Amino acid sequence: MSEEHAGRVALVTGGSSGIGRAAAELLAASGAAVAVCGVDADDTEKTAAAIAEAGGRALPVVADVSDPDAVAEAVARTVSEYGGLDVLVTSAGIQRYGTVADTDEKTWDEVFAVNVKGVFLTARAALPHLRRSASGGSVVVVSSVQSRAAQSNVAAYAAAKGALNALVRSMAVDEAPFGVRVNAVCPGSVDTPMLRHSAARFSDGSDEGVRRLLGEWGRSHPIGRIAQPREVAEVIAFLAGTRAGFVTGTDIPVDGGVLAALAVTLPQDTPEPSTTA
């Protein structure tokens, strides 16, 4: 395993499950001391313990990212324990379903409070420390392919993820003079507890029903399957590290070809469109 992140400190929100857990484990395996931030105390403790058992350094931190005081305390604990902060990965997020016509205001606000405001609050608390990173601070935001590809019945979620991509670009420009890079990953379908919960909702809820629906969703990706969390974590770890030192302000699809498949190509015998009105 590479020691690319040796001597660095990372804070991962949503770090107790799914993509966030995979990112925390990979960063720790590559040498970073990792604060695992989650909303569930048991899951957060278990993830930190698993990292420690594998030989890594991990600090469990319980915080609701929509709570500014809790987020500030999570960052403060990380810095106090490890002496600084070099990497912030924001993976905490929730999924809710509905169109604009049938999404109530409470649900809309809930999605934005976690998925957008949570990133804002965490980054705001972390940036003063990231700016002082000797190796160059890095923020990696977990967005979604749904920020760039239309899908039905996810209005609040898609809007929130689109807002994250805009926020990433804004932060990247603002923080470049301070040596802090800011990027996003946009995963397609990934085998996480959140995706399995959705599969249970839209199937008969049985193990076989979930498995079958996950297979169908996987086949909607040109690569023919859904991703594993580690595959997204690999891109996160790259963006967080010095090999990506000239990469900032971008949102990278990790989507099995979904966005590529949306490109419209004209048949060979179709005339070129007219450029005149």
N, C-alpha and C positions, 0 to 999 in steps of 0.2 A: 504494500500500500504506500502511495506517495505521502511524503511529509510536507506537502505544499503549504499547509496551514500551521505548521509547527510554530509554537510561540504566540499564536494569535488567539483572540478571544471572540467568540460569536454568541449572539443572542438569537434564538429561533422562537418566534411566536407560533402557536399552533404546533409546537414541537413534540406533542405527546402522541400524535397519531398521523397516519397518512403521509403526505409529502413532507410535512414539517418534521415528522419523526425520522424519515429516511435522510433528510438533509442534516439533521442534528447528528445522526449516527455516522454519516459519511464525513462530516467536518471533524468530528471527534477522532475518527479513524485516521484522518490525514493530519492529526497533530493539534487541532484547536481545542482549547478549553471552551465548553459549550454550556450556556445557560438554557435549559429546556423550559420554555414558558408555555403553560397550558391552563385551561380553565378548570379541568378536573384534577383534583389533587392526587388521587390514586394513580391515574394514568401517567401523570407527570412524574411522580415518584418512580413508577415502574420503568419508564423510559430512561430516566437518569441512572437508575440502578443497572439496567441492561448495558448502557454505555460504559459504566464503571466496570462491570463484570468483564467486558470485552477489552479492558485495558485503557479506556479513555477517561477523560475528566469531564464531569457533568454536574451541574447545579440545578436542582428542581426549583422552579419559580412558578407560583400559582398567581395568575392575573387574568382579569377580563379586559381585553384590549380596548373595549369601549369606555373604560373607566380611566380618566386621566391620572388620578392619584395612584391607582394600581399599576398602571404602566410606568409611571415615574419611579415607583418603588422597585419594580422589576429591573429597570435599567440601573438604578442605584445599587441594588444588591449584586448585580453582575459585576459592576465596576469595583465595588468594595471587595468582593471575593477574589477577583482575578486581576485587579489593578488597571483595567482599561477596557476598551471595546474597539474591535477592528471590523467586525462583520455583523450586520443585522439582516436576518431573513424573516420576512413577514409572511407567514403561511396561514395564520388564523383566518377562518372564513366560515360562512354559513350559506346554505342553499335554500331558497324558498321558491315556490312555483306560483305562477299566475301571470295573466296578461295585465296591461295597464287598466283595462276595463274592470277586472275583478280583483285587483290587488288593493287591499285596504291600506290606509295611511300608516297604521301601526307596523304592518309587515314591511312596507317600503322603508320606514325609518329604522327598523331593526336591522335590515340587510345593510343599509348604508352606515349604520353605527358601528357594525363589526368590520365589514369588508373595506370601507373607505376611511371612516374616521379612525378606526383602529390603527390603520397604517400611518395616518397623519400623526396621531398621538404618540405612537411608538417611535417614529422617525424624529419627531420634534424633541423627544426626551433623549434620543440616542445621538443625534447629530453633534452636539458639543464634544462628545467623547470620540466619535468617529473622525472628527476633524483633527484630533490630536494623535491619530494612529500613525505610528512610525512607518508602517508598511503600506499606508494608504487605506482609508476607510472605504467600505463597500456596503451598499444596500441592495438586496435582491428581493423583489416583490413577487409573490405568487399571484399572477393574474389568471386569465383563462382564455382559451380559444374562443369562448363565447363573447369576449370583448370585441372580436373582429369578424365573427361569423354568426349570422342570424339563426336562432333556434326558437321554436315556439314555446310559449308558456313560461318564460324565465325573464320577464321584463326587468324586475328589480335587480336580479343577480347580474344580468348582462349589462345593465346600465352602470352598476357599481364597478364591475370589472373594467368597463370602458373608461370610467373615471380614474381608475388606478393607472391605466396606461398613460393618460394625460398627466397625472400627478408625477409619475416616474420621469417623464420628459422635463417637466418643470423643475423638479428637484435636481435632476442631472445638470441642468444649466446653472442653477443657483449654487450648487455645491462643488462644481468643477474647480473654481478658484481655491477651494480649500482642500483639494486632493481627494475628494470623496466621489466615487462613482456610484451611479444609481441605475439599475436595470430591472427588467421583469422577465419572467418566464410565463408563457401562455400554454398550459397543458391542454391536451384533448382529454378524452376519458381515461381516468387512472383508477386502478383497483385500490380504492381507499374505503374506509368505513362510510364516508359520505356518499360515495357512488353506490355502494351496496345498499345503503338505506334507501336511496332513490330507486334502485332496482327492485327492492322489496315492495315499495309503494306502487310501482307500475307493473308488477307481476302478481302472481297469487301469493307471494310472500314466502313460499317454500324454498328450501335450499336449491332444489332443481329448477324452480321458476326463476330464481335470482341468477343461477348459473346460465340458464338459457338466454335470459335477457342481456346479461353482460356479454355473452357471445354475439348476440345480434348487434349490440352497440359497437363491439369490437370490429365487426365486419363492415360497419359504416366508415371505418378508417381505411384509407388505401393500403396501409401496411397489414390490415387484416385482424387486428386484435387491439385490446386496450393496453395501456402502459402499466408497468409496475412503478411504484413510488421511487425506487432507486434510480430509474431511468431519468426521471425529472431531477432528482437530487444531484445527479452527475452534472447536469447543466448548471444548477444552482452553485455547486462547489466551484465549477470553472469560473463563472461570473464573479464569484466572491474572491477569487484568487488573483495572484499577480500575473498569471498568464493572460488574463483579460484586461491588462492594464490600460489599453487604449479603447476599451469598449464601455460606453456610457450612453444613457438615454434611449436604450432600445428595448423592445419587447420581443423576445425570441419564442417562436412557436415550438412546442415539444408535443406535436399533435398527430404523429403518424401519417402525415400528409393531408389532413383535413383541409387546410387552407389552400394547398396546392390543387386539390381536386375541385375547388370552387372556381378556379380560373376558367374564364370563358375562351375557348378557341374556336375560330371560325373554320368551317369545312374548307378544304382546298379549292372547291369550285364556287365558293361564295365570293361575289364581287367585293372589292374594298368599299367600305362605306364612304359616301360622298362627304366632302369637307365643305360644301357650299350649302347655304340655307335654302 
